[in-house]
Amino acid sequence: MEFAQLLEEKRRIVNKRIDEILSSGFEQNEASELVRYTFKTGGKRLRPIMVLLASQAVGGDEKSALNAAAAVEFVHAASLIFDDLIDKDRLRRDMPTLNVAFNDDRAISSGLFLASKGVQVLSEYKNPKIMKMMGWALVELSKGEILDVISDIAIDVEHYLNIADLKTGSLFAASAGVGGLVGGGSREEINGLYNYGRAVGVAFQIRDDILDITGRSNSSRAERANLVLAHYLGETARQDRVKEMLNQNERKNSGEPVEALRQKAADFARRASSEHVQRAKTEVTVLRDGEGKEALLALADFALEREA
């Protein structure tokens, strides 16, 4: 099966389970519509798909991992809701954000419910290792959000990568690690999967940055910490300091053209994303050969090569 077909099949399975879990529990239709709205705007469902593939890669059963996959997506959806509130975004995937479609209060309530629901569903596995792994992911994701909020857009590359690792890499890592735990993987396999997910998550975030710069992203954020911008601004500032030391006030007489610096920054980001993908692939060498492992390798490539 082609990887694109596999992704679509797994996405359909995950969406069906999400809908099943959220279809009951509320007496009021408005409340049910509120918590399900975020999932109607689409999404790749890469984190829950990673749960399913990681479980398969260690010999687990997809049906057993399906609730964990849905739980991970609940947590991710909650993080997007709070992201949109913080950034005051009005669109996500060409649809009104939850806070715009309803209001801020309802969006906050929905985000809290989905994060709590994710934790509750995971608790039903009665595995303290799963809960500890997701607990760490939530703390790191929140820490990354705080650092992102208080950071200037012109942060340096090292600071940016730390935020990307915390804010995006943490939940990808938990997704792969939880999949390994649900599937009954060995300690070595689970560690490898956790590190694999973390590297893929950072690669995924960097690719988002490149798509933001090229105008092919679905993101509605015009300004944010971005690896391409971090490298570009760092190079620009460095050249300005050199010119100042040499008393050269005219850009045309020294330094690279702006467009050349932008291209260099984009190339730097592509290399950084590729390095993280290669790191991810190295981590899954501990897994047994099979369809699950091959799919995880293909998922890492997708994080690097996707166009949207």
N, C-alpha and C positions, 0 to 999 in steps of 0.2 A: 504494500500500500504506500502511495506517495505521502510524504510527511504532511503536506497541506490537507490531504484527505483525512489523515489521522487526527490532526488538530481539530478539524471540523467535527469529526465523529465524537471525540472526547469532549469538545465544547458542548455539543448537544446533550450528551449524557450528564454533564455537570449542571447545565442549565435546568434540565428536567428535575434533578434532585433538589436544586435550590428552590425551584418553584413548589415542589412537594413539601419541603420543610416549612416554607413561609406561607403556605396556603391555609394553614389553620392556626388557631391560637388567639385570634382577635375577633371579638363580637362585632366591632364596628368596621364597615367596609373601608372607611377613610383611613383607618390605621393600617389595615392590610395593604391598601394601595400605596401608602406612604413608605413602608419598609421595603416594598417590592419595586418601587420606582427606579432606584439606582441601577437595577439589573436590566431594566427595559432599554437603557441607553446603549446597550451592547457591551463590548469588551472582549479581550482576547482569552481571558480565563487561563492565562499561562501558569499562575501559581497553583490552582487546583489541578490542572493537567499535570503539573510537575509532581504533585502528590501521587496521582494515579500511576505515572510512569516510574517513579521511584519505588513504589510498592511492587510493581510488576518486575522491576529489575532485580529485586531480592527474592523473587518467588512468591510474592503475595497475591491475594485475590482482589480484583478490582472492586467487587461488590463491597468487600469489607472496608476498602479505603474511600468509598464514595462520600460517606458522611464527613470524614476528615477533610476531603477536598472541598466540600461545600463550606465547612467551617472556616477554612483558610480564606475562601473568597468573601465570607461575611466580614472577616477582620479587614481584608483589603478594601472592601467597599466602604466600610466605616472610615478608614483612613482617607479615602478620596473625598468623602463628604466633608470631613474636617479640613482637608486641604482646600477645597473650594470655598469654604467659609472664611478661612484665614486669608486666602488670596483674593477674596471677593470676586471670584469667577462667576460668569453668567452663563457660560456654555461649556458643555463637556460632550465630546463626540457629536457635535452639531445639534445637541438638544439642550434645553434649559437645565441648569444644575438644580439639584433638589431644593436648595435654598431659594432659588428663583421660582421654581414651579410651585412651591408651597410657601414657606417663609423660614427665617433663620431658626426660630424656636422648634419648628417641626423637623428641620434638618438635624439639629443637635440631638433631639430625642431619637430620631431614626438611627443616627450614627452610634449613639450609646447602646441602643437595642441590638444592632447588628454585631457590634464588638462583643457584647455580653452573650449573644446567641452563639457566636463562634466558640467562645470559651466553654459554654454549657454543652454544646454538641461534642467537643473534644473530650470533656470530662466523662462522657458516657463510655469512653474506651477504658476507663479505670486504669490508666497507665500513667504513673507520676512522671515518667520521662517525657511523655508527650506534653503534659502540662508545664513542666519546667522549660521545655524547649520553646513553647509558645509564649510563656511568660517572659523569657529573655527577649524574644522577638518584639513583643509589645513594648518593653522598656526601651530597647534600642531604637525602634521605629519612632517612639515618642521623643527620645533624646535627639534623634536626627531632625525631627520636625522643629524642635526648639532651636537647634543650631542653625537651621535653615532660616527661621524667622528672624533671628537676631544678627544674621550674617549679611554683610554688604554684598551686592551683586559682583563686586570686583575682588572676591576672595581669591587666595592663591590656589594652585592646583592641588596641593597636599590637603588643604582644608576642605576643598570641594570633594575630593575622593573619600575623605572621612565621612562627610555628610551622606554621600551616595551609598557608602557601605552600610551606614546605620539606617538610613531612611528607606532604601530599596533592597539592599543586599540582605538585610535581616529577615524579612518575610519570605524571600526566595529561599534562603537557607533553611528556615523553619519548614517550608513547604516540602523540600526534598528530604529533610531529616525526619519529619513526621511520617512521610510516605514510607521511608525505610523502617521506622519503628512499627507502623501498622502492618507492614509486610513481613515482619519478623526477621529483619536483617541482622547480621552480626555487628558487633561494635565497630569493627573496621569499615564495614560497608556503610553504616550510618554516619560515621565521621566523614567518609569520603563523599557521601551524598550531601551532607550539610555544607561542606566546603565547596562542593560543586555548585550548589544553589546560590551560595553567597557570591561566587565569581560571576555566575550568569546574571545575577541581579544587577551587579555593578555594570557589566557590559550592556545590559538592557537599558540602564539609565543613561549611560554615555551615548548610546545610539539615539535615545530620545533627544538628547542635546543637539546632536548633529542634525536630526530631522527638524528641530526647532529653528536652527540657523538656516537650513535650506528651504524652509517654508512648507515642508511636507508633513509636518506633525499635526495631530488632532488637538494638541494642547492649545488652550485659550490664554495661557500665561505669556504675556509679552516680555516680562522681565523676571528673571530668577537666577539663582546660582547655576552656572552652566560651564562645563569643562572647556568647551570651545572658547567661550568668552574669557574664562579665567586665564587660559593660555595666551589668548590674543592680547588681553589687557596687560598681562605680565610682560610680554615681548615689547609692546608699545611703550610701556613705562620704562623698560630697560633702555630702549633706544633713545627716549627723551632724556634720560639721565646722562647717557653718553654724549649727546649733542650739547647738553648744558655744560658738561665738563670741557668740551672742546669749543665752547662759545659759538656753536653753529645754530643759528636761529631759523634757518630755512630748511624745511623738511625735504625740499627737492634736492638739496645739496648733500644730504646724508640719510641713511636709513632706507629700509625697504618700502615700496609703495604699500598703501593700506590693504589693497586687495591681495597682495602677496602674503602679507601677515595673516590675513583672514584664512587664506588657503593653507598656510602652514599650521595654523591653529586647528583647522578641521582635520588635517592629516594627522596631527598629534593625537586628536581625539580618536580617530579611527584605529591608530596603532594601539592606544590604551585599551580600547574595547576589544581588539583582537587578542591582546595579551591576556586579558581576563578570560576570554573564551578558551584559549589554549590551556590556561591554568585549570579551568573547569574540566576540560577533557582529560587532563592528567589525573584529576581526582577520581574519576570513575573507572580508572584502570583496575581498581580493586573489585569491581563488579564482575559477575559471571557474564560470559558472552550470551547474547540473546536479543530478542526484539526490544525488551525494555531498555537495555543499555544502548542499543543503536538509536532508539527514539530520543533518549536523553542527549546523545551526541548531536543529533539533528536539531534538537531544541536549542542547544548552545549556539549552533550555527545560525539558527533563526534569529536569536537575540542580536547577532552581529549584522545580519544581512537584511533584516526586514525594512520595508519602505513605508510603513505606517504604524 
